[in-house]
Structures are given as C-alpha cells and as structure tokens.
Amino acid sequence: MLDLPTVLAGFGFGLSLIVAIGAQNAFVLRQGLRGEHVLLVVLTCALSDAVLIVAGVAGAGAVLEEAPGLESVVRVAGAAFLLGYAVLAARRAWRPSALTADAGGPGAGRAATFGAVMALTWLNPHVYLDTIVLLGSVADAHGDGRWAFGAGAILGSATWFTVLGRGAALLRPVFARPGAWRLLDAAVAVIMVAIAAMLLTGA
C-alpha cells in the first residue's frame, strides 16, 4: 500500500535540495528561455537525479564517504568546468542578443547541450552529498518507507525541472530585450564562479 505521507515528505525534501539557484538550475532556465533542447535537458536532469536518489536510498552514501580522494578529483574537475562556463556566460553578457522567434540566434547543438548538462550535474560534488549522503540518510530514517520517501524525492525533482524548463517560456517577452539577457548571463557567470570557488575551497 502506498505510504502517501512518506511520499509527500520525500517530495518536499527533494524540492528543498534542488530549488536553490545553482549552476544546473541556471542552465535549465537559460535553455528554457531559448527554447533549445528543453525536453533533453529536463529529462537528463530528472533521470540523473533519479539515479542518484536511488543510489542514496540503497545505501551508496556509506561507500562515498569512504572515498575522500574521489571527492577531491570531482571538486577540481567540476570547478574547472564551471569556470570555463562562467567565461562563456560573461562573454554573452558582454555581447548580449535579444530572444527572437528563432531563439536568439544559433545555439549549441544537441550533443553539446547534453554534454554541458551532464557535466553540470555529475561534476558537482554537492549533488552527491545532497542526494546520496544527505537524502539517503533521511530516507534511511524512514525504515521500510525509505523507498516511498525516495519515490517522492524523485517526483519532486522531475516536477521542478519540468516547471523550470517549460515555465521559462512565460518569461520570453521579458527576455526579448538584450538588457535582460545581459543581466541573466552576468548572474550565471557570477553563480558559476561562486560555486567553483566553493568547490576549490571545500566550502
């Protein structure tokens, strides 16, 4: 029998972990605004989260905590990627363009977009700490209901990325002005640099 209260608890906890503005959410928002490969981006983020949440509920957090060297490697790789993406965002902010009917000009191809969202998801050590370690620990506290809790968290993640990616289209009139894109890309660049700094300092 479905344990609805536990599912809802997982749903709320999952949302609390991913709603905060970060590199991944900023990327999903920008793709949604441009209308480029939105379904691919949303599915990749949601499925990646699902895999990580299942791993956390299954107890992979204990294994991760026993491999501190792996976390250091991921931190450096993630920081390098984020700094590179920050440079690209800063360049776009310096040379903004309006969002027109053709999605604001040529964008990245499907393969490049997939690679970017995979890197933003899997090269961020905080993703592992949040989903595998933290969420896994909270799910474990629910005993036999841990899988219902995990299912709720997966549903919360899928809901958030769908709303963020698809709902961004409602903001397109605002981003028809180059100044709005300049502010968004400048904010993305700052976010990327801040997260990269936190990864390198271990914050």
MDAnalysis code that builds the backbone (N, CA, C; Angstrom):
import MDAnalysis as mda
import numpy as np

u = mda.Universe.empty(609, n_residues=203, atom_resindex=np.repeat(np.arange(203), 3), trajectory=True)
u.add_TopologyAttr("name", ["N", "CA", "C"] * 203)
u.add_TopologyAttr("resid", np.arange(1, 204))
u.add_TopologyAttr("resname", ["MET", "LEU", "ASP", "LEU", "PRO", "THR", "VAL", "LEU", "ALA", "GLY", "PHE", "GLY", "PHE", "GLY", "LEU", "SER", "LEU", "ILE", "VAL", "ALA", "ILE", "GLY", "ALA", "GLN", "ASN", "ALA", "PHE", "VAL", "LEU", "ARG", "GLN", "GLY", "LEU", "ARG", "GLY", "GLU", "HIS", "VAL", "LEU", "LEU", "VAL", "VAL", "LEU", "THR", "CYS", "ALA", "LEU", "SER", "ASP", "ALA", "VAL", "LEU", "ILE", "VAL", "ALA", "GLY", "VAL", "ALA", "GLY", "ALA", "GLY", "ALA", "VAL", "LEU", "GLU", "GLU", "ALA", "PRO", "GLY", "LEU", "GLU", "SER", "VAL", "VAL", "ARG", "VAL", "ALA", "GLY", "ALA", "ALA", "PHE", "LEU", "LEU", "GLY", "TYR", "ALA", "VAL", "LEU", "ALA", "ALA", "ARG", "ARG", "ALA", "TRP", "ARG", "PRO", "SER", "ALA", "LEU", "THR", "ALA", "ASP", "ALA", "GLY", "GLY", "PRO", "GLY", "ALA", "GLY", "ARG", "ALA", "ALA", "THR", "PHE", "GLY", "ALA", "VAL", "MET", "ALA", "LEU", "THR", "TRP", "LEU", "ASN", "PRO", "HIS", "VAL", "TYR", "LEU", "ASP", "THR", "ILE", "VAL", "LEU", "LEU", "GLY", "SER", "VAL", "ALA", "ASP", "ALA", "HIS", "GLY", "ASP", "GLY", "ARG", "TRP", "ALA", "PHE", "GLY", "ALA", "GLY", "ALA", "ILE", "LEU", "GLY", "SER", "ALA", "THR", "TRP", "PHE", "THR", "VAL", "LEU", "GLY", "ARG", "GLY", "ALA", "ALA", "LEU", "LEU", "ARG", "PRO", "VAL", "PHE", "ALA", "ARG", "PRO", "GLY", "ALA", "TRP", "ARG", "LEU", "LEU", "ASP", "ALA", "ALA", "VAL", "ALA", "VAL", "ILE", "MET", "VAL", "ALA", "ILE", "ALA", "ALA", "MET", "LEU", "LEU", "THR", "GLY", "ALA"])
u.atoms.positions = np.array([
    [0.840, -1.200, 0.000],
    [0.000, 0.000, 0.000],
    [0.879, 1.255, 0.000],
    [0.486, 2.236, -0.814],
    [1.277, 3.454, -0.942],
    [1.231, 4.277, 0.338],
    [2.411, 4.612, 0.843],
    [2.523, 5.432, 2.055],
    [2.575, 6.892, 1.618],
    [1.406, 7.505, 1.410],
    [1.334, 8.857, 0.860],
    [2.051, 9.902, 1.714],
    [1.895, 9.905, 3.038],
    [2.616, 10.905, 3.843],
    [4.133, 10.831, 3.652],
    [4.670, 9.607, 3.541],
    [6.115, 9.459, 3.341],
    [6.517, 9.935, 1.954],
    [5.688, 9.637, 0.956],
    [5.950, 10.114, -0.410],
    [5.976, 11.641, -0.438],
    [5.003, 12.257, 0.224],
    [4.939, 13.720, 0.273],
    [6.133, 14.309, 1.031],
    [6.574, 13.607, 2.063],
    [7.756, 14.064, 2.802],
    [8.982, 14.035, 1.896],
    [9.121, 12.972, 1.121],
    [10.225, 12.877, 0.174],
    [10.124, 13.935, -0.902],
    [8.892, 14.187, -1.366],
    [8.660, 15.219, -2.385],
    [9.142, 16.578, -1.886],
    [8.750, 16.925, -0.674],
    [9.143, 18.214, -0.111],
    [10.632, 18.315, 0.154],
    [11.206, 17.230, 0.658],
    [12.643, 17.245, 0.945],
    [13.445, 17.328, -0.354],
    [12.994, 16.597, -1.379],
    [13.676, 16.644, -2.670],
    [13.656, 18.040, -3.256],
    [12.512, 18.712, -3.178],
    [12.413, 20.083, -3.677],
    [13.341, 21.015, -2.908],
    [13.418, 20.827, -1.601],
    [14.240, 21.712, -0.776],
    [15.716, 21.638, -1.165],
    [16.129, 20.510, -1.725],
    [17.533, 20.337, -2.094],
    [17.862, 20.933, -3.459],
    [16.873, 21.009, -4.371],
    [17.196, 21.399, -5.745],
    [16.669, 22.761, -6.151],
    [15.754, 23.351, -5.365],
    [15.157, 24.622, -5.780],
    [16.156, 25.775, -5.691],
    [17.121, 25.689, -4.796],
    [18.107, 26.768, -4.659],
    [18.805, 27.025, -5.991],
    [19.033, 28.307, -6.289],
    [19.674, 28.682, -7.554],
    [21.104, 28.153, -7.581],
    [21.424, 27.444, -8.626],
    [22.754, 26.885, -8.784],
    [23.099, 26.753, -10.247],
    [24.229, 26.146, -10.542],
    [24.697, 26.031, -11.917],
    [23.702, 25.263, -12.782],
    [23.210, 24.140, -12.273],
    [22.296, 23.304, -13.039],
    [20.985, 24.031, -13.319],
    [20.406, 24.643, -12.296],
    [19.141, 25.355, -12.473],
    [19.294, 26.542, -13.420],
    [20.415, 27.247, -13.336],
    [20.652, 28.380, -14.225],
    [20.717, 27.912, -15.680],
    [21.330, 26.755, -15.896],
    [21.437, 26.211, -17.252],
    [20.062, 25.811, -17.780],
    [19.268, 25.148, -16.942],
    [17.923, 24.728, -17.351],
    [17.072, 25.952, -17.677],
    [17.176, 26.982, -16.860],
    [16.416, 28.203, -17.095],
    [16.787, 28.835, -18.432],
    [18.078, 28.918, -18.703],
    [18.511, 29.550, -19.945],
    [18.049, 28.745, -21.158],
    [18.144, 27.427, -21.075],
    [17.684, 26.598, -22.187],
    [16.176, 26.753, -22.375],
    [15.444, 26.859, -21.270],
    [14.007, 27.047, -21.368],
    [13.647, 28.372, -22.007],
    [14.384, 29.416, -21.667],
    [14.139, 30.733, -22.244],
    [14.422, 30.744, -23.740],
    [15.471, 30.044, -24.137],
    [15.818, 29.992, -25.549],
    [14.997, 28.967, -26.313],
    [14.353, 28.057, -25.597],
    [13.571, 27.025, -26.268],
    [14.430, 26.020, -26.993],
    [15.639, 25.773, -26.486],
    [16.580, 24.865, -27.147],
    [16.731, 23.562, -26.363],
    [16.375, 22.461, -26.993],
    [16.584, 21.126, -26.424],
    [16.050, 21.031, -24.990],
    [14.914, 21.667, -24.735],
    [14.375, 21.728, -23.369],
    [14.036, 20.332, -22.846],
    [13.377, 19.520, -23.669],
    [12.999, 18.174, -23.228],
    [14.237, 17.354, -22.895],
    [15.271, 17.449, -23.726],
    [16.513, 16.721, -23.477],
    [17.128, 17.143, -22.149],
    [17.174, 18.443, -21.898],
    [17.776, 18.966, -20.676],
    [16.974, 18.537, -19.445],
    [15.658, 18.681, -19.516],
    [14.796, 18.326, -18.388],
    [14.900, 16.836, -18.079],
    [14.827, 15.998, -19.116],
    [14.914, 14.551, -18.907],
    [16.271, 14.144, -18.345],
    [17.344, 14.760, -18.848],
    [18.682, 14.427, -18.369],
    [18.834, 14.774, -16.894],
    [18.357, 15.952, -16.507],
    [18.452, 16.364, -15.102],
    [17.600, 15.463, -14.208],
    [16.365, 15.209, -14.635],
    [15.456, 14.413, -13.818],
    [15.937, 12.971, -13.682],
    [16.383, 12.370, -14.785],
    [16.857, 10.983, -14.738],
    [18.151, 10.873, -13.941],
    [19.027, 11.864, -14.069],
    [20.276, 11.856, -13.303],
    [19.969, 11.916, -11.814],
    [19.052, 12.798, -11.447],
    [18.651, 12.891, -10.045],
    [18.049, 11.581, -9.560],
    [17.231, 10.958, -10.418],
    [16.593, 9.694, -10.040],
    [17.641, 8.628, -9.739],
    [18.669, 8.545, -10.591],
    [19.737, 7.566, -10.391],
    [20.458, 7.834, -9.069],
    [20.772, 9.101, -8.807],
    [21.484, 9.464, -7.590],
    [20.631, 9.213, -6.345],
    [19.346, 9.518, -6.440],
    [18.453, 9.301, -5.297],
    [18.314, 7.813, -4.996],
    [18.158, 7.003, -6.040],
    [18.065, 5.552, -5.848],
    [19.340, 5.031, -5.198],
    [20.485, 5.542, -5.652],
    [21.762, 5.124, -5.068],
    [21.825, 5.511, -3.590],
    [21.341, 6.713, -3.271],
    [21.358, 7.157, -1.884],
    [20.458, 6.314, -0.999],
    [19.244, 6.031, -1.488],
    [18.305, 5.216, -0.717],
    [18.847, 3.798, -0.540],
    [19.587, 3.313, -1.545],
    [20.143, 1.956, -1.487],
    [21.349, 1.858, -0.559],
    [21.847, 3.014, -0.089],
    [22.948, 2.992, 0.867],
    [24.312, 3.290, 0.300],
    [24.368, 3.918, -0.890],
    [25.668, 4.210, -1.502],
    [26.413, 5.314, -0.771],
    [25.725, 6.048, 0.104],
    [26.388, 7.134, 0.824],
    [27.550, 6.659, 1.665],
    [27.416, 5.478, 2.252],
    [28.498, 4.934, 3.082],
    [29.734, 4.674, 2.243],
    [29.532, 4.219, 1.010],
    [30.665, 3.949, 0.114],
    [31.341, 5.255, -0.281],
    [30.535, 6.286, -0.580],
    [31.080, 7.579, -0.987],
    [31.921, 8.201, 0.118],
    [31.469, 8.062, 1.347],
    [32.196, 8.646, 2.474],
    [33.533, 7.961, 2.716],
    [33.696, 6.738, 2.185],
    [34.953, 6.005, 2.347],
    [35.949, 6.313, 1.232],
    [35.580, 7.214, 0.297],
    [36.464, 7.532, -0.834],
    [36.676, 9.044, -0.917],
    [37.359, 9.640, 0.066],
    [37.569, 11.097, 0.065],
    [38.405, 11.568, -1.117],
    [39.280, 10.722, -1.628],
    [40.103, 11.099, -2.773],
    [39.264, 11.347, -4.004],
    [38.207, 10.558, -4.178],
    [37.316, 10.712, -5.321],
    [36.615, 12.058, -5.269],
    [36.223, 12.470, -4.076],
    [35.550, 13.760, -3.936],
    [36.464, 14.903, -4.357],
    [37.753, 14.807, -4.027],
    [38.703, 15.865, -4.388],
    [38.849, 15.979, -5.897],
    [38.911, 14.833, -6.570],
    [39.030, 14.829, -8.027],
    [37.803, 15.482, -8.654],
    [36.621, 15.122, -8.164],
    [35.389, 15.676, -8.703],
    [35.314, 17.176, -8.443],
    [35.778, 17.611, -7.282],
    [35.763, 19.033, -6.954],
    [36.590, 19.833, -7.963],
    [37.810, 19.379, -8.242],
    [38.699, 20.098, -9.163],
    [38.126, 20.089, -10.578],
    [37.661, 18.935, -11.023],
    [37.096, 18.830, -12.370],
    [35.850, 19.697, -12.493],
    [35.000, 19.668, -11.480],
    [33.795, 20.479, -11.510],
    [34.106, 21.964, -11.522],
    [35.076, 22.377, -10.709],
    [35.451, 23.791, -10.654],
    [35.999, 24.258, -11.995],
    [36.820, 23.431, -12.640],
    [37.393, 23.790, -13.940],
    [36.293, 23.982, -14.976],
    [35.334, 23.057, -14.983],
    [34.239, 23.172, -15.951],
    [33.403, 24.419, -15.683],
    [33.082, 24.675, -14.421],
    [32.257, 25.823, -14.078],
    [32.937, 27.143, -14.428],
    [34.247, 27.212, -14.215],
    [34.965, 28.428, -14.571],
    [34.955, 28.648, -16.086],
    [35.089, 27.568, -16.843],
    [35.011, 27.676, -18.296],
    [33.633, 28.151, -18.738],
    [32.594, 27.601, -18.126],
    [31.231, 28.007, -18.473],
    [30.987, 29.450, -18.049],
    [31.598, 29.875, -16.938],
    [31.457, 31.256, -16.474],
    [32.040, 32.234, -17.493],
    [33.167, 31.844, -18.088],
    [33.790, 32.697, -19.111],
    [32.847, 32.870, -20.298],
    [32.220, 31.770, -20.734],
    [31.280, 31.838, -21.856],
    [30.083, 32.721, -21.516],
    [29.570, 32.578, -20.305],
    [28.430, 33.394, -19.881],
    [28.811, 34.867, -19.814],
    [30.022, 35.153, -19.330],
    [30.487, 36.539, -19.248],
    [30.625, 37.148, -20.644],
    [31.089, 36.348, -21.592],
    [31.195, 36.831, -22.971],
    [29.823, 37.137, -23.546],
    [28.837, 36.285, -23.227],
    [27.481, 36.549, -23.710],
    [26.918, 37.814, -23.068],
    [27.248, 38.043, -21.793],
    [26.781, 39.243, -21.112],
    [27.393, 40.498, -21.719],
    [28.631, 40.357, -22.183],
    [29.329, 41.493, -22.795],
    [28.756, 41.811, -24.165],
    [28.286, 40.754, -24.856],
    [27.703, 40.924, -26.186],
    [26.312, 40.294, -26.207],
    [25.335, 40.932, -25.577],
    [24.003, 40.351, -25.459],
    [23.250, 40.347, -26.771],
    [22.225, 39.491, -26.857],
    [21.353, 39.451, -28.025],
    [19.932, 39.225, -27.554],
    [18.968, 39.738, -28.296],
    [17.574, 39.594, -27.912],
    [17.078, 38.196, -28.241],
    [16.079, 37.756, -27.521],
    [15.455, 36.472, -27.793],
    [14.342, 36.701, -28.796],
    [14.561, 36.285, -30.026],
    [13.579, 36.462, -31.082],
    [12.912, 35.138, -31.386],
    [12.136, 35.122, -32.448],
    [11.401, 33.909, -32.796],
    [12.318, 32.740, -33.094],
    [13.566, 33.035, -33.490],
    [14.494, 31.938, -33.785],
    [15.353, 31.596, -32.586],
    [14.850, 31.893, -31.390],
    [15.521, 31.555, -30.114],
    [16.804, 32.313, -29.907],
    [16.868, 33.530, -30.472],
    [18.005, 34.386, -30.177],
    [19.254, 34.024, -30.954],
    [19.117, 33.403, -32.117],
    [20.273, 33.064, -32.915],
    [20.693, 31.634, -32.705],
    [21.703, 31.195, -33.457],
    [22.142, 29.802, -33.346],
    [22.687, 29.479, -31.971],
    [22.300, 28.335, -31.437],
    [22.778, 27.916, -30.128],
    [23.569, 26.635, -30.247],
    [23.835, 26.018, -29.120],
    [24.599, 24.784, -29.096],
    [23.777, 23.639, -29.676],
    [24.454, 22.682, -30.272],
    [23.784, 21.512, -30.809],
    [23.321, 20.586, -29.704],
    [22.603, 19.544, -30.100],
    [22.052, 18.606, -29.131],
    [23.159, 17.920, -28.331],
    [24.224, 17.479, -29.010],
    [25.318, 16.769, -28.332],
    [26.034, 17.683, -27.344],
    [26.291, 18.927, -27.767],
    [26.985, 19.877, -26.887],
    [26.123, 20.222, -25.678],
    [24.829, 20.367, -25.903],
    [23.909, 20.666, -24.807],
    [23.857, 19.514, -23.813],
    [23.785, 18.300, -24.339],
    [23.757, 17.118, -23.483],
    [25.039, 17.019, -22.665],
    [26.175, 17.278, -23.313],
    [27.450, 17.231, -22.603],
    [27.521, 18.271, -21.500],
    [26.990, 19.462, -21.775],
    [27.032, 20.535, -20.779],
    [26.166, 20.202, -19.568],
    [24.957, 19.720, -19.808],
    [24.066, 19.431, -18.677],
    [24.560, 18.227, -17.885],
    [25.190, 17.267, -18.557],
    [25.759, 16.119, -17.850],
    [26.917, 16.575, -16.956],
    [27.753, 17.464, -17.480],
    [28.887, 17.955, -16.697],
    [28.407, 18.778, -15.504],
    [27.404, 19.649, -15.728],
    [26.883, 20.470, -14.641],
    [26.230, 19.627, -13.558],
    [25.736, 18.455, -13.944],
    [25.082, 17.572, -12.983],
    [26.075, 16.669, -12.271],
    [26.907, 15.982, -13.038],
    [27.742, 14.919, -12.478],
    [29.116, 15.372, -12.003],
    [29.536, 16.598, -12.361],
    [30.834, 17.090, -11.896],
    [30.697, 18.015, -10.692],
    [29.521, 17.988, -10.067],
    [29.292, 18.820, -8.889],
    [29.225, 17.922, -7.655],
    [30.247, 17.940, -6.813],
    [30.261, 17.066, -5.645],
    [29.092, 17.306, -4.694],
    [28.555, 18.538, -4.692],
    [27.430, 18.822, -3.814],
    [26.207, 17.999, -4.194],
    [26.116, 17.623, -5.471],
    [24.999, 16.782, -5.916],
    [25.056, 15.434, -5.202],
    [26.263, 14.883, -5.093],
    [26.429, 13.586, -4.428],
    [26.159, 13.706, -2.927],
    [26.651, 14.798, -2.352],
    [26.456, 14.984, -0.918],
    [24.980, 15.181, -0.584],
    [24.274, 15.922, -1.447],
    [22.858, 16.191, -1.192],
    [21.987, 14.956, -1.410],
    [22.170, 14.303, -2.561],
    [21.276, 13.201, -2.912],
    [21.687, 11.872, -2.287],
    [22.952, 11.511, -2.430],
    [23.377, 10.194, -1.956],
    [23.570, 10.170, -0.441],
    [24.276, 11.176, 0.078],
    [24.588, 11.166, 1.508],
    [23.426, 11.709, 2.341],
    [23.042, 12.965, 2.104],
    [22.024, 13.598, 2.939],
    [20.644, 12.973, 2.738],
    [20.183, 12.944, 1.491],
    [18.851, 12.388, 1.242],
    [18.810, 10.905, 1.600],
    [19.909, 10.208, 1.314],
    [19.964, 8.793, 1.659],
    [19.846, 8.563, 3.153],
    [20.481, 9.430, 3.933],
    [20.412, 9.300, 5.393],
    [19.005, 9.561, 5.913],
    [18.360, 10.600, 5.365],
    [16.995, 10.921, 5.781],
    [16.037, 9.802, 5.373],
    [16.239, 9.263, 4.177],
    [15.384, 8.166, 3.706],
    [15.557, 6.947, 4.605],
    [16.788, 6.680, 5.013],
    [17.058, 5.524, 5.860],
    [16.333, 5.631, 7.200],
    [16.130, 6.856, 7.668],
    [15.431, 7.070, 8.935],
    [13.959, 6.667, 8.847],
    [13.445, 6.517, 7.618],
    [12.053, 6.115, 7.432],
    [11.892, 4.597, 7.402],
    [12.987, 3.874, 7.605],
    [12.912, 2.414, 7.684],
    [12.330, 1.782, 6.431],
    [11.274, 0.991, 6.593],
    [10.661, 0.313, 5.457],
    [10.034, 1.281, 4.456],
    [9.831, 2.519, 4.867],
    [9.235, 3.506, 3.966],
    [10.257, 4.304, 3.185],
    [11.535, 3.884, 3.258],
    [12.582, 4.674, 2.606],
    [12.400, 4.759, 1.092],
    [11.867, 3.689, 0.475],
    [11.688, 3.728, -0.978],
    [10.527, 4.629, -1.371],
    [9.512, 4.707, -0.514],
    [8.413, 5.639, -0.760],
    [8.930, 7.072, -0.645],
    [9.816, 7.292, 0.340],
    [10.439, 8.606, 0.508],
    [11.273, 8.943, -0.726],
    [12.045, 7.966, -1.196],
    [12.860, 8.180, -2.393],
    [12.009, 8.462, -3.619],
    [10.887, 7.756, -3.747],
    [9.988, 7.982, -4.887],
    [9.438, 9.402, -4.856],
    [9.115, 9.877, -3.654],
    [8.635, 11.248, -3.523],
    [9.699, 12.258, -3.921],
    [10.945, 11.990, -3.540],
    [12.049, 12.889, -3.889],
    [12.266, 12.917, -5.402],
    [12.164, 11.757, -6.040],
    [12.317, 11.682, -7.493],
    [11.200, 12.466, -8.180],
    [9.987, 12.324, -7.670],
    [8.854, 13.065, -8.223],
    [9.045, 14.561, -8.049],
    [9.563, 14.976, -6.895],
    [9.813, 16.394, -6.658],
    [10.841, 16.950, -7.619],
    [11.903, 16.190, -7.858],
    [12.948, 16.602, -8.790],
    [12.396, 16.746, -10.207],
    [11.664, 15.737, -10.661],
    [11.100, 15.760, -12.021],
    [10.132, 16.926, -12.179],
    [9.342, 17.184, -11.142],
    [8.382, 18.286, -11.196],
    [9.090, 19.625, -11.309],
    [10.134, 19.797, -10.502],
    [10.859, 21.071, -10.509],
    [11.503, 21.341, -11.863],
    [12.216, 20.373, -12.407],
    [12.906, 20.612, -13.670],
    [11.919, 20.833, -14.823],
    [10.779, 20.151, -14.767],
    [9.760, 20.351, -15.800],
    [9.190, 21.758, -15.724],
    [8.859, 22.202, -14.523],
    [8.313, 23.548, -14.335],
    [9.336, 24.605, -14.729],
    [10.591, 24.408, -14.337],
    [11.638, 25.377, -14.637],
    [11.896, 25.463, -16.135],
    [12.024, 24.295, -16.774],
    [12.330, 24.276, -18.206],
    [11.180, 24.750, -19.065],
    [9.987, 24.234, -18.808],
    [8.815, 24.589, -19.603],
    [8.243, 25.946, -19.211],
    [8.274, 26.253, -17.921],
    [7.709, 27.511, -17.449],
    [8.523, 28.722, -17.851],
    [9.798, 28.510, -18.179],
    [10.653, 29.635, -18.575],
    [10.108, 30.343, -19.807],
    [9.336, 29.622, -20.641],
    [8.781, 30.220, -21.855],
    [7.893, 31.420, -21.535],
    [7.292, 31.423, -20.345],
    [6.417, 32.528, -19.955],
    [7.197, 33.833, -19.797],
    [8.512, 33.711, -19.585],
    [9.348, 34.897, -19.384],
    [9.975, 35.407, -20.671],
    [9.687, 34.750, -21.792],
    [10.328, 35.156, -23.052],
    [10.065, 36.609, -23.432],
    [8.849, 37.144, -23.217],
    [8.651, 38.571, -23.552],
    [9.615, 39.487, -22.801],
    [9.895, 39.134, -21.555],
    [10.834, 39.936, -20.761],
    [12.223, 39.874, -21.372],
    [12.606, 38.670, -21.845],
    [13.951, 38.479, -22.373],
    [14.047, 38.794, -23.865],
    [13.024, 39.482, -24.386],
    [13.116, 39.984, -25.758],
    [14.034, 41.202, -25.811],
    [14.407, 41.706, -24.641],
    [15.308, 42.864, -24.570],
    [16.732, 42.397, -24.266],
    [17.705, 42.886, -25.032],
    [19.109, 42.479, -24.797],
    [19.563, 42.711, -23.365],
    [19.067, 43.769, -22.726],
    [19.481, 44.064, -21.364],
    [19.126, 42.964, -20.394],
    [17.981, 42.294, -20.623],
    [17.557, 41.215, -19.739],
    [18.496, 40.027, -19.873],
    [18.900, 39.722, -21.110],
    [19.850, 38.626, -21.325],
    [21.201, 38.952, -20.691],
    [21.577, 40.241, -20.787],
    [22.855, 40.645, -20.185],
    [22.842, 40.390, -18.689],
    [21.736, 40.748, -18.023],
    [21.628, 40.522, -16.582],
    [21.629, 39.031, -16.247],
    [20.894, 38.236, -17.033],
    [20.836, 36.799, -16.777],
    [22.209, 36.165, -16.935],
    [22.875, 36.458, -18.042],
    [24.180, 35.844, -18.277],
    [25.222, 36.333, -17.271],
    [25.118, 37.591, -16.862],
    [26.040, 38.086, -15.835],
    [25.795, 37.347, -14.524],
    [24.522, 37.125, -14.198],
    [24.187, 36.391, -12.973],
    [24.678, 34.953, -13.063],
    [24.525, 34.334, -14.229],
    [25.003, 32.962, -14.423],
    [26.511, 32.899, -14.224],
    [27.231, 33.867, -14.796],
    [28.692, 33.890, -14.665],
    [29.101, 34.002, -13.192],
    [28.433, 34.882, -12.454],
    [28.747, 35.065, -11.030],
    [28.458, 33.790, -10.247],
    [27.310, 33.163, -10.536],
    [26.938, 31.924, -9.850],
    [27.978, 30.836, -10.107],
    [28.396, 30.691, -11.372],
    [29.373, 29.660, -11.725],
    [30.698, 29.882, -10.993],
    [31.164, 31.132, -10.981],
    [32.430, 31.441, -10.319],
    [32.313, 31.180, -8.816],
    [31.190, 31.578, -8.218],
    [30.995, 31.378, -6.784],
    [30.998, 29.903, -6.419],
    [30.288, 29.093, -7.216],
    [30.225, 27.660, -6.930],
    [31.599, 27.019, -7.143],
    [32.318, 27.451, -8.202],
    [33.658, 26.923, -8.448],
    [34.581, 27.244, -7.274],
    [34.458, 28.457, -6.738],
    [35.293, 28.855, -5.599],
    [34.974, 27.994, -4.380],
    [33.686, 27.712, -4.177],
    [33.299, 26.879, -3.039],
    [33.827, 25.444, -3.191],
    [33.805, 24.964, -4.439],
    [34.321, 23.604, -4.673],
    [35.814, 23.538, -4.366],
    [36.567, 24.564, -4.801],
    [38.020, 24.548, -4.617],
    [38.418, 24.766, -3.159],
    [37.605, 25.510, -2.424],
    [37.930, 25.775, -1.019],
    [37.327, 24.747, -0.082],
    [36.482, 23.875, -0.647],
    [35.858, 22.854, 0.176],
    [34.735, 23.370, 1.035],
    [34.181, 24.538, 0.674],
    [33.086, 25.134, 1.460],
    [31.803, 24.349, 1.281],
])
